[in-house]
């Protein structure tokens, strides 16, 4: 705190902060001025509806009968439709009634409209991005851990298999790998499953597989480097104490290696979150694809692409802060 206070008192520090904010204001002002030259109309007030909106839902009757009673309790209204041999009640919350007591109702008739909060397309895309990234990170860690151990294995089959996997994945673009998973492997797998009258795999899981395999190759190299950074004497000392290879790795080597590989792992996982934006090409409506669809229908490219960029920034920054906290905690133990 004292060092920070001394820095703030220095004129050079204050000048640097002032220049930073002036530069930031200049960039924002320049963008705004440029939009004025093309007569662009900003409509920020329309953005929230793509996150959360009120949807008008129809409450329809399932039976034929008469409206026997309409009772109101606070914001809830109960409509009872009764016939000679059956009776149904429908609860409408904060809605608009279209019937009165005594009206004759038939199956499929609309009794009322009620509003219900629903997630907008951007919220759905954000959630799908989080879901895909989380699952891909979990599988990427597992693949990378086994791949890293195989890279340093004394077994030639394991070692060369891991090397081949890593080089193939790192030597081709992620976009091409997504195409292979979806159009080649996906077609083959789903065709075989369809012939067996079995459940087919949705595109989402081929996207997750592509991201997990891509990330797993880089995690494998990070794990390998982390293990090899631990002095060999620790492994030899563990074996001399009677530990098996697995016990040595689990209790001695991997805990130390984990502390060292957290920073590169953080960078890799942040890249994975951003790489998930490529899944829109295989009809997965993640955040970027959802933004494209909204831009097409609303004709608001500036606001929506800025919002999309900010959402990715929030995701990656939050994840980065979490990993930094995890790193500090592991170092303090």
C-alpha positions in Angstrom: 0.0 0.0 0.0 2.9 2.4 0.9 4.6 1.7 -2.5 1.4 2.3 -4.4 0.9 5.5 -2.4 4.4 6.7 -3.3 3.8 5.9 -6.9 0.5 7.9 -7.0 2.3 10.9 -5.6 4.9 10.9 -8.4 4.0 13.5 -11.2 5.1 11.0 -13.9 2.6 8.4 -12.6 -0.3 10.9 -12.6 0.7 12.1 -16.0 0.8 8.5 -17.4 -2.7 7.8 -16.0 -4.0 11.0 -17.4 -2.6 10.3 -20.9 -4.1 6.8 -20.8 -7.6 8.1 -20.1 -7.2 10.9 -22.7 -6.1 8.3 -25.3 -9.1 6.1 -24.3 -11.5 9.1 -24.6 -9.9 10.0 -28.0 -10.5 6.5 -29.4 -14.1 6.5 -28.2 -14.7 10.0 -29.5 -13.1 9.1 -32.8 -15.3 6.1 -33.4 -18.4 8.2 -32.5 -17.4 11.0 -34.8 -16.8 8.5 -37.6 -20.3 7.1 -37.2 -21.8 10.6 -37.4 -20.2 10.9 -40.9 -22.1 7.9 -42.2 -25.3 8.9 -40.5 -25.4 5.9 -38.2 -28.1 6.0 -35.5 -27.1 4.3 -32.2 -29.9 2.3 -30.6 -28.4 1.0 -27.4 -31.8 0.9 -25.8 -32.7 -2.0 -28.1 -29.8 -4.2 -26.9 -31.3 -5.5 -23.5 -34.1 -7.3 -25.3 -31.6 -9.7 -26.8 -30.6 -10.8 -23.3 -34.0 -10.9 -21.5 -37.5 -10.2 -22.8 -41.2 -10.6 -22.0 -42.7 -13.2 -24.2 -46.5 -13.3 -24.7 -47.7 -16.9 -24.2 -51.1 -18.3 -25.0 -53.0 -20.2 -22.4 -55.2 -22.7 -24.3 -58.0 -25.0 -23.2 -57.5 -28.7 -23.5 -61.1 -29.7 -23.1 -64.6 -28.6 -24.3 -66.8 -27.0 -21.7 -68.1 -23.8 -20.1 -66.1 -21.3 -18.1 -67.6 -22.1 -14.7 -65.5 -19.6 -12.6 -62.8 -17.0 -12.7 -61.1 -16.3 -9.4 -58.5 -13.6 -8.8 -55.9 -13.8 -6.1 -53.3 -11.0 -6.3 -51.6 -11.2 -9.7 -52.8 -14.7 -10.3 -56.1 -15.6 -12.0 -57.6 -19.1 -12.1 -59.9 -20.0 -14.9 -61.9 -23.1 -14.5 -63.4 -24.9 -17.5 -66.0 -27.5 -16.6 -68.0 -30.0 -18.6 -70.4 -32.7 -17.4 -67.7 -35.3 -16.9 -64.4 -33.3 -16.6 -63.0 -30.2 -15.2 -59.7 -28.3 -15.9 -58.2 -25.2 -14.1 -55.7 -22.8 -15.7 -53.6 -20.3 -13.7 -52.7 -17.1 -15.4 -50.1 -14.9 -13.8 -50.1 -11.2 -14.7 -51.9 -11.8 -18.0 -54.9 -10.6 -20.1 -58.1 -12.6 -20.0 -60.0 -13.3 -23.2 -63.0 -15.1 -21.8 -65.8 -14.5 -19.3 -67.8 -16.7 -17.0 -70.4 -18.8 -18.9 -68.5 -18.7 -22.2 -68.5 -21.9 -24.2 -64.9 -23.2 -24.8 -63.6 -25.7 -27.3 -60.2 -27.5 -27.3 -57.5 -25.2 -28.6 -59.3 -22.0 -27.8 -57.2 -19.3 -26.2 -58.3 -18.4 -22.7 -55.7 -15.7 -21.9 -52.3 -14.2 -22.7 -49.7 -14.1 -20.1 -46.2 -12.6 -20.1 -43.2 -14.7 -19.2 -39.5 -13.7 -18.9 -37.4 -15.6 -21.5 -33.7 -15.6 -22.2 -32.9 -13.7 -25.4 -30.7 -15.0 -28.2 -27.5 -13.4 -26.9 -28.1 -14.8 -23.4 -28.6 -18.3 -25.0 -25.4 -17.8 -27.0 -23.5 -16.7 -24.0 -24.7 -19.7 -22.0 -23.8 -22.1 -24.8 -20.3 -20.6 -25.1 -19.8 -21.2 -21.4 -21.1 -24.7 -21.6 -19.0 -25.7 -24.6 -15.9 -24.1 -23.2 -16.3 -25.7 -19.8 -16.8 -29.2 -21.2 -14.0 -28.8 -23.7 -11.6 -27.6 -20.9 -12.4 -30.7 -18.7 -11.8 -33.1 -21.6 -8.8 -31.1 -22.8 -7.2 -31.4 -19.3 -7.8 -35.2 -19.3 -6.5 -35.7 -22.8 -3.5 -33.4 -22.1 -2.6 -35.1 -18.8 -2.5 -38.6 -20.4 -0.9 -37.2 -23.5 1.8 -35.4 -21.5 2.6 -38.6 -19.5 2.7 -40.6 -22.7 5.2 -38.1 -24.2 7.7 -38.9 -21.5 6.9 -42.6 -21.2 9.6 -45.3 -21.7 7.1 -47.3 -23.8 7.8 -46.5 -27.5 4.2 -47.2 -28.6 2.8 -44.7 -26.1 5.5 -42.1 -26.7 5.3 -42.1 -30.5 1.5 -42.2 -30.4 1.5 -39.1 -28.3 4.0 -37.4 -30.5 2.0 -38.2 -33.6 -1.2 -36.9 -32.0 0.4 -33.6 -30.8 2.1 -32.9 -34.2 -1.0 -33.7 -36.2 -3.2 -31.4 -34.1 -0.7 -28.6 -33.8 0.2 -28.8 -37.5 -3.4 -28.1 -38.8 -5.8 -25.2 -38.3 -8.6 -25.6 -35.8 -11.1 -24.6 -38.4 -10.1 -27.6 -40.6 -10.3 -29.9 -37.6 -13.8 -28.7 -36.8 -14.8 -29.5 -40.5 -13.2 -33.0 -40.2 -15.1 -33.7 -36.9 -18.4 -32.5 -38.2 -18.5 -33.3 -42.0 -16.3 -36.4 -42.0 -16.4 -38.2 -38.7 -19.8 -36.8 -37.8 -21.3 -38.1 -41.1 -19.7 -41.5 -40.6 -20.7 -41.9 -37.0 -24.3 -40.7 -37.5 -24.7 -42.9 -40.6 -23.6 -46.0 -38.7 -25.9 -45.1 -35.8 -28.9 -44.4 -38.1 -28.5 -47.8 -39.7 -28.6 -49.4 -36.2 -31.7 -47.3 -35.3 -29.7 -45.6 -32.5 -29.6 -42.1 -31.2 -27.5 -39.8 -33.3 -24.9 -37.4 -32.0 -25.8 -33.7 -32.2 -23.4 -31.2 -33.8 -22.7 -29.7 -30.4 -20.7 -32.7 -29.3 -18.6 -32.8 -32.4 -17.7 -29.2 -31.7 -16.8 -30.0 -28.2 -14.7 -33.0 -29.4 -12.8 -30.7 -31.9 -12.1 -28.1 -29.2 -11.1 -30.7 -26.6 -8.7 -32.6 -28.9 -7.2 -29.3 -30.1 -6.7 -28.0 -26.6 -5.5 -31.4 -25.3 -2.5 -31.4 -27.7 -1.2 -28.1 -26.3 -2.0 -29.1 -22.7 0.0 -32.3 -23.3 3.1 -30.2 -24.2 2.5 -28.0 -21.2 2.2 -31.0 -18.9 5.3 -32.6 -20.4 7.4 -29.4 -20.0 6.1 -29.0 -16.4 7.1 -32.6 -15.5 10.5 -32.3 -17.1 11.1 -29.0 -15.2 11.1 -30.9 -11.9 14.6 -32.0 -11.0 15.2 -35.7 -11.8 16.7 -36.3 -8.4 13.2 -36.0 -6.8 12.0 -38.9 -9.0 15.0 -41.0 -8.1 14.7 -40.2 -4.4 11.0 -41.2 -4.5 11.8 -44.5 -6.3 14.6 -45.2 -3.8 12.0 -44.9 -1.0 10.0 -47.7 -2.5 7.4 -45.7 -4.4 6.0 -47.0 -7.7 6.1 -44.8 -10.8 2.4 -43.9 -10.4 2.9 -43.0 -6.7 5.9 -40.9 -7.6 3.9 -39.0 -10.2 0.8 -38.5 -8.1 2.4 -37.6 -4.8 5.7 -35.9 -5.8 6.1 -34.8 -9.4 2.6 -33.7 -10.6 1.8 -31.5 -7.5 4.9 -29.5 -8.1 4.5 -29.4 -11.9 0.9 -28.2 -11.5 2.1 -25.1 -9.7 4.4 -24.3 -12.6 2.0 -24.9 -15.4 -0.9 -22.8 -14.2 0.1 -19.7 -16.1 0.5 -21.4 -19.5 -2.7 -23.4 -18.9 -4.5 -20.2 -18.2 -3.5 -18.8 -21.5 -4.5 -21.9 -23.3 -7.9 -22.1 -21.7 -8.5 -18.4 -22.5 -7.7 -19.1 -26.1 -10.1 -22.0 -26.1 -13.0 -19.7 -24.9 -12.2 -17.4 -27.9 -11.8 -20.3 -30.3 -15.3 -21.5 -29.5 -16.5 -18.7 -31.7 -15.5 -20.9 -34.7 -18.3 -23.4 -33.9 -20.9 -21.2 -35.5 -19.8 -22.7 -38.9 -21.3 -26.0 -37.9 -24.7 -24.6 -36.9 -23.9 -24.2 -33.2 -25.5 -21.0 -32.0 -22.7 -19.8 -29.7 -22.2 -16.2 -28.8 -20.6 -15.1 -32.2 -23.2 -16.9 -34.3 -26.0 -15.5 -32.1 -24.6 -12.0 -32.6 -24.5 -12.5 -36.4 -28.1 -13.5 -36.4 -29.2 -10.5 -34.4 -27.2 -8.2 -36.5 -28.9 -9.6 -39.6 -32.4 -9.0 -38.3 -31.9 -5.8 -36.3 -29.4 -3.9 -38.6 -27.4 -2.8 -35.5 -23.9 -4.0 -36.2 -22.0 -1.5 -34.2 -23.8 -1.9 -30.9 -24.0 -5.6 -31.1 -20.5 -6.4 -32.1 -19.2 -4.1 -29.3 -21.4 -6.0 -26.9 -20.2 -9.3 -28.2 -16.5 -8.2 -27.7 -17.3 -7.0 -24.2 -18.9 -10.3 -23.3 -15.9 -12.3 -24.4 -13.7 -9.9 -22.5 -15.7 -10.4 -19.3 -15.5 -14.2 -19.8 -11.8 -14.3 -20.4 -10.9 -11.7 -17.7 -13.0 -13.5 -15.1 -11.4 -16.8 -15.9 -8.0 -15.2 -15.8 -8.7 -13.7 -12.4 -9.8 -17.1 -11.1 -6.7 -18.8 -12.3 -4.5 -16.1 -10.8 -6.2 -16.7 -7.5 -5.7 -20.4 -7.9 -2.0 -19.8 -8.6 -1.5 -17.6 -5.6 -3.3 -20.2 -3.4 -1.2 -23.1 -4.6 2.1 -21.1 -4.2 1.1 -20.2 -0.6 0.6 -23.8 0.4 
